Amino acid sequence: MTAQSRSEDSGLSPGLQGEASVVVTEDQTAVAVGSGTIAVFATPSLAALMERAAVACVENHLAPGEASLGVHLALDHTAASLPGQSVSAHATLTAIDGRRLTFAIEAQDDAKPIGKATHIRVVVDAARFLSKISRETS
């Protein structure tokens, strides 16, 4: 399927948006995930939230049996958030190049912006992908 037919057939097109949110818990802090020594929302936790927003953006537009896999994330985590604060991420699909999807993602907590990212996901046939991985590990 070409990039053009993918967009036309599925409704997948630049401008689609998705969101994800979380209330920060102790198990999402830098101390808990091992990425620091201060109990604030960890960068790995922010990365996961941003990827969830990108998935939410496109998951309903993929063909049956397809999935998207994150392959790149360029993330700036610019401000700290404490346990108990709400954090949300908003993803916008900015480009489609064949199976490659590019997103711009912004995150904020209750009070302020806390990060931005550019994220790339690749659309795969889930069964074929899992079969290939199984063969590689056997």
WONORHU-V453342 format. One record per run of one state. SS is the DSSP state (H for helix, E for strand, L for the rest). FROM is the first residue (numbers start at 1). TO is the last residue. Records with the same first field share a line. If there is no record, write none. Layout:
SS=FROM-TO ; FROM-TO
//
This chain:
L=1-2 ; 11-16 ; 24-25 ; 34-39 ; 42-42 ; 62-65 ; 78-81 ; 83-85 ; 98-99 ; 110-112 ; 138-138
H=3-10 ; 26-28 ; 30-33 ; 43-61 ; 126-137
E=17-23 ; 29-29 ; 40-41 ; 66-77 ; 82-82 ; 86-97 ; 100-109 ; 113-125
//
